[in-house]
Amino acid sequence: MSDWAAKRFWKSTAAVETEGGYKIELDGRPVKTPAKVLLVLPTAEMAAAVASEWDAQVDLIDPLTMPVTRGANAAVDKVSVQKDEVVEMLAAYGDSDLLCYRAVGPEELIARQADVWDPLLSWAKTRFDVTLTSAEGVTHVPQNPENLARLHAELDRMTPYQIAAAHDLISLSGSLIIALAVIDGFLSAEQGWDVSRVDENWQFEQWGEDEDARALESIKRQAFHDAAKFYKMAAT
C-alpha cells in the first residue's frame, strides 16, 4: 500500500466489466495492486464496494478506510501467487484451534467455555465430519490427521479472494472452526467474534476493563466484520 499516491488525483471513479470480472478506473485509468498487477474483482458487488472506497477519498488517500481494496490487493498479490502455502498455514489452525484448549479453572469459566464452544465443535462434526479433541490447559494436543485433511480441503476449494477473507477471520479469532462457522452462515460475524472472546471477556469481568485493550479489541472486531463482508462479496 506504500506505493499509493498520497493525494487524490482523479475526478471520476467507475467499475467497468472486463475479462474475468470487473476493474476499477480512475479517470479512465485502471487501478493496479501494490505489485503493479491489474486489479480485477470477481463480483459486481465487490467492484462497487472498491469503487465506493476510492470515490470516498477526499484529499489524502487513507488505506485504513479501504478494507475491501486492501483485501482484494492481498488476494491478488499474496494469495494467488502462493495459494498452497497460504492454505497450509491456515489449515494448521485446525491442529491448535482455540475451541480445543480449555481452562483448568475456575468452574464458572470452564462452564462458560463449554456452553459456548461445545456447540461449535458439534456443528463441525455434523457439517464436516470432523471431531476435534479438547483438553485442559495450553499443552498442544495433536488432532487426527484425517480430520485435519477435511478442514484443509474446505480451505483449498476456496478462491484466492475467499481465502484472503478466511485468513483474517481465522487469524483474528484464533479458530478455524469459528471462521468456517461464520463463512457457512452458522454464526453471524458478531456471534463469531463474541465466541472467540470468551476468555478475554471473562478477564474483563474479573479485573475490570482496560481502555487500551478495549480500543484494540474494537479495531480487531471491525476487521473481523470487514472480513466476513469481504467473503460474502467474493462468493456472490
N, C-alpha and C positions, 0 to 999 in steps of 0.2 A: 504493500500500500504506500510505501515511502516514495514510489516513483510518480504518484499522482501530482498533478499541478496544484499549487497551493490555493489558487483563486479560481472562481468560476470564470470561464472564458467563452461560454456558449449562451445562446439565447433560446434555442428550441431543443426539446428533448422528445424523442419518438421511439417506440418499439416497432420494429419492422420485421416482418416474416422473412426468413432466409432459409437456405438449405440446412436441414437438421434442427430447425427451431426458430428462435427469434433473436435478433440482435438489437442493441440499443444505439441509436445515433444521436450525436450532439451536433447540431447544425449540419446534419448530413454525414458526419464522420463517425465511423463505428467505434464503440468503446472496446478497449482491449484490457486484458488482465495485467497485473504487475509483471508477468513474464512475457508480455507483449503478444499474447495469443488472443485472437478474436473471441470475444465473449459471446457465446451462443447459449441462450437459455432454452430449456427443454419444453416449457409450457407458456401459454399466453399469460396465465396468472402470474408466474414468476417474472416474466418480462415486464408486465405492467407495474409490478412492485419495484423492480430495479429502476425502471424509468421514473417512477414517482420519487424514489430516493434521490436520483440525480437532479430531478427538477426542483426538489425542495432545498437544494443547496443555494444559499443566498449570496454570500461573499466568499469566505474561505470554505474549502471543501473539508468536511469533517467525516472521516470514515467511521467514527463511532456512531454516527446517526444513520449508517447504511448497512444494517445487518444482512439484508438479502444479497446485496452486492458482495459483501465480504464472503458470505457462504458460497456464492457462485464462483468467485475467484478461487477459493480453496478447492472446490470441486474440479475446476479446470487445471489449475497449476499444480496441485498437490495430489489429490486422489486419483485423477485419471491417469497420471503418469506412473503411479506406484500402487495400483489398486490392491494387488495381492498382499503387499506389505501392510497396508492400512487395515485391510480386513483381518489379517493375522493379529495385528496389535489389538484391535477392538474385540476380537473373539476371545482373546486372553483374559478379558474381564470376567468371562464366564467361569474361569477357574479360580477367581478370587472375588466373587460377587459380594457386594455389600450385604445382601439379604442373608448370606450364609454365616455371618460372623456375629454371634450373639453375646450380649453382656452376661457376665457371671453374677451380677447383682447391681442394684437392689431388685427385689422381686417385682416392684411396680414397673421398672424399666424392662425387665425380662418379659413381663406380661404384655407391655405395650408393643415391643418388637414382634412378639408372636402374633398379636392381634392384627397388626398392620402388614407384616411381611409374609406370614404363612399363607394367606390367601393368594398372594402373588406367586409363590412357589407352586401352589396347587394349580393356578392358572397355567403356568409354564408346563406343568406335567400334562394338562389337558390339551393345550394348544400346540406344543412342540414335541410331546412325548419325551420330556426332559425332566429327570429327577435330580435335583441338586442336594447335596448333603450339607446340613448345618452343623455348627459346633460352637461351643463356648470359647470365648477369648479371641485372640488375633493370630494364633498359630495357623499357618497355611494348611488347609485340608484339600488334598487333590481330589478333583472331580472325575467321574467316569469319562474316559476318552470318547465313548460313543455319544454321550450327552453333549460334550463339547463340540463334536463334529456336527451335530444337528444345529447347534447355535451358530457355528461357523457358516453352515450352508445358508442360514437365514440372512446373514450379512452379505455373503458372496453373491446372492441373487439381486442385490440392490444396485441401482445405478450409481455413478460417482456423485451425483447431486444428493441422492438419498443417503449415501454413506457419509457425506460431509455433514449432513444434519445428524445422523446417528452418532457420529464422532462426538459432537457437543453434548447430545443427550446422555451418552454413556459416561464421558469424562466428567461432566458436571455432577452427575448423580452418583457415580461410582458403581453403577449397576447396569449390566447388560440386560437383565430381566426387566428392570424399570423402564429402560429405553424402549425395549420391544413392546412392552405393555402400552406405552404412550403411542408408539408408531401404529400398533394394531387397533387402537381405539378402546382398549380395555380400561385405560386410565386417561383422564384429561391431563393436560400439561400441568395444571395446578396441583392435581392429585399426585401426579408423578413426583413433582418437586417436594411436596409435603411428605410423601412416603420416604424420600431419600434423606429427610432432615429429622428423623425420629430422635437420634442421639443428640444432635445439636439443640433441638428444642427442649429436650429433657434438661440439658445443661443450663440453658437459659432459665428454665423454671426453677432450678435448684439454686443458682448463684446470681441470678439477675441478668439483665440484658447488657451487652457490651455494645456501645454505639458504633465503634469501628467494625465489629463483627457483623452487626446487623446491616450496616451500609454495604459491606462486601457481599453479604447474602442477597441483598436486593439486586445488586448488579448480576450476580450469578443466576438468580431467579429469572430475571428478564432475558438473559442469554438462553436459558433453558426454554422459555416460552418462544423466543425467536427461532430456536432450532426446530421446535415442534411445528411451527407455522411453515418454516422452510421445507420440512419434509412433505407436508401436505401440498405445497406448491409444486414440488418436484414430482409428486405422484398423481397430480390432477390429469 
